Amino acid sequence: MSFRFTVRSTDGSARVGTLETPHGAVQTPAFMPVGTQGAVKATLHRDLADSGAEIILGNTYHLFLRPGDELIARRGGLHRFIGWERPLLTDSGGFQVFSLAERRVITEEGAEFQSHLDGSRHHLTPERAVDIQARLGSDIAMVLDECLAYPSTREATAESMQRSVRWAARCRARLTEFRDSAGLKAGPTLPAVTISNGGQAQFGIVQGGVFPDLRRESAEATVAIGFEGYAIGGLSVGEPIDLMYSVVEDTARVLPADRPRYLMGAGTPEDLVECVARGIDMFDCVLPTRNARNGQLFTSRGRINIKNAKYAEDDGPADPDCHCYTCTHHSRAYLRHLHLAGEMTAGALNTLHNLAFYLDTMKRIREAIKLGIFDSFRQEFLRSVSRLSHDS
Amino acid sequence: MSFRFTVRSTDGSARVGTLETPHGAVQTPAFMPVGTQGAVKATLHRDLADSGAEIILGNTYHLFLRPGDELIARRGGLHRFIGWERPLLTDSGGFQVFSLAERRVITEEGAEFQSHLDGSRHHLTPERAVDIQARLGSDIAMVLDECLAYPSTREATAESMQRSVRWAARCRARLTEFRDSAGLKAGPTLPAVTISNGGQAQFGIVQGGVFPDLRRESAEATVAIGFEGYAIGGLSVGEPIDLMYSVVEDTARVLPADRPRYLMGAGTPEDLVECVARGIDMFDCVLPTRNARNGQLFTSRGRINIKNAKYAEDDGPADPDCHCYTCTHHSRAYLRHLHLAGEMTAGALNTLHNLAFYLDTMKRIREAIKLGIFDSFRQEFLRSVSRLSHDS
């Protein structure tokens, strides 16, 4: 039931591996659909699994506010509550506190904020982020970190990064307390926490913005604390794409080769391929699901915007190379009609396709790495997805 | 490829039969989920079929306005356009003209109205309703009729019913022209119409409000015109339930036993059972789908409103007797959470369940009739579904 990561093959910096978790294995490089509030928007779990999703992500901030981590713990944890028996990763809640909550105040202790739902006041500390995720019982929990906007000054970035390192150490200490006590513990400073998943792993997060030396300093300090895996945070927030790739490349290089590397919040299909090439093993992003609901489809020939009038009488599938339910049963003309008519089914069909495209891309990436032809796959993929002038 | 209805067994006035259509057979009594704009809201066709839906309904008014019947004809008809290869029924558009459109003016010629979408002006005549449905190519088309509000005076009801009979005759004449010309025909008064389904059947509609003699007059006149099947319209519009049952009973009795009888726009699970007992073979209603999106679930023990606080920590399925995907995978607590969180997945899961419940009820009805135990089934069903005080 414990967490284990095994690299099975490499091709340049790209690698194929297996994450073993208490809820089963995940082939890497992996894309994790985002199940914000306990559901990947506009899909059923069954369809996710059929599309090849082996792990999904839950957002701690949302689940903490509604329905509440204690209610979820009473249901037996997030897996049982949502009926998803495969691996789950939860973020720390920090990103949404920084992007969504109101009136937030950051101190050394943690983040005070008001709920975007009802204005209620909360205090998210590193220890609390660990406790909440312990109750949720995800297979992989993330440390609480501070996410800065881009651009930020070097001074602000250094200060924030160093605080994130201190927070990471507190998160690890809290988890260690749980592990040492093998479950429940209560006291004046340590409230009772139901541990929903005894095999939960914890990942540290490297920050440092776009400053190579700060990234290195953060990576070294985070690795020194010691986690089951390492994430790269604070990217995909508006920086130029080449700068993102360069930070990913430099950071991945200083992370231990025997631990999974997770690039948080990225990205486009091109980003997946480019960052796998730089040693990334795990990704999550709302792009395929959010854009689906807005009518943007990712295809093997580039992105298409299904609202476009040129699809009104197009009897072909969204993506002629795709074998998903949407592409094998429905035309662009129908998808366009449903989208313009405001039918929920449009969001469902578009989401099914976009996730199938992302998950199929990951599968093709893994196969290319195993065959040692990843670089030619990558060149061909980048050519293909830019074949259409992106019409959206 | 032609239309045929065969009664296979009867039990009192209830009967089991088979509708054969150009797109396959339908077991009756049948419930037809409503696919307003070419999709049953919040579902995929695959899940509909898996739930036991053998026929779905499309709304001519909506499809005529968007994407347009001519566009659909160019796609090869509604089946091909929406990717549903089983039977389809289309209404005439009249009901939505009377309930949804703006500034409508009814004359002997037809109904002038403005689109609720963009205010564009249209004129729906009986002939036009036939033409539009010919382009859509449904397996069963309905004649254009006038739907009155409840209550209406006897005088208004009689006048409207008699006009509906004249419109029915014009609809039948128009279809006969198509059949005689075996397809395309054009001229100053007869524009070219693409016939998307050469085996399309046409049903007449009995009106007459809640006046038994007007209903009888309408039924006799409509049967005299001669259609492949007969619908009872103008009910489930606010009249007392016992009055509805009584009109259904009296009207079904004067309709030919060898033709299918379709009660339009009804109803609750209790209505299905009660009206099958009175000789009805086909039903359509938005209740299971619309109420699902509002959080109301139909169960074998009555209706539940999933928003209710008492379900917040309820780990049981929506309906313990149900074998649908929702009930076998998810708890009331999770469904409540998704609904309160505004997740589209809530609508999808609730819709799956409600349709499964309706379609399973029809299956149980058919089995009870075949076994000759329909009356005891009916008594037990009515007791069961009222077991919970309906909490919504």
Boltz contact constraints between the chains, C-beta under 6 A:
constraints:
  - contact:
      token1: [A, 37]
      token2: [B, 341]
      max_distance: 6.0
  - contact:
      token1: [A, 37]
      token2: [B, 343]
      max_distance: 6.0
  - contact:
      token1: [A, 39]
      token2: [B, 338]
      max_distance: 6.0
  - contact:
      token1: [A, 39]
      token2: [B, 343]
      max_distance: 6.0
  - contact:
      token1: [A, 39]
      token2: [B, 345]
      max_distance: 6.0
  - contact:
      token1: [A, 42]
      token2: [B, 344]
      max_distance: 6.0
  - contact:
      token1: [A, 67]
      token2: [B, 337]
      max_distance: 6.0
  - contact:
      token1: [A, 81]
      token2: [B, 334]
      max_distance: 6.0
  - contact:
      token1: [A, 82]
      token2: [B, 334]
      max_distance: 6.0
  - contact:
      token1: [A, 83]
      token2: [B, 329]
      max_distance: 6.0
  - contact:
      token1: [A, 83]
      token2: [B, 330]
      max_distance: 6.0
  - contact:
      token1: [A, 329]
      token2: [B, 83]
      max_distance: 6.0
  - contact:
      token1: [A, 330]
      token2: [B, 83]
      max_distance: 6.0
  - contact:
      token1: [A, 334]
      token2: [B, 81]
      max_distance: 6.0
  - contact:
      token1: [A, 334]
      token2: [B, 82]
      max_distance: 6.0
  - contact:
      token1: [A, 337]
      token2: [B, 67]
      max_distance: 6.0
  - contact:
      token1: [A, 338]
      token2: [B, 39]
      max_distance: 6.0
  - contact:
      token1: [A, 341]
      token2: [B, 37]
      max_distance: 6.0
  - contact:
      token1: [A, 343]
      token2: [B, 37]
      max_distance: 6.0
  - contact:
      token1: [A, 343]
      token2: [B, 39]
      max_distance: 6.0
  - contact:
      token1: [A, 344]
      token2: [B, 42]
      max_distance: 6.0
  - contact:
      token1: [A, 344]
      token2: [B, 344]
      max_distance: 6.0
  - contact:
      token1: [A, 345]
      token2: [B, 39]
      max_distance: 6.0
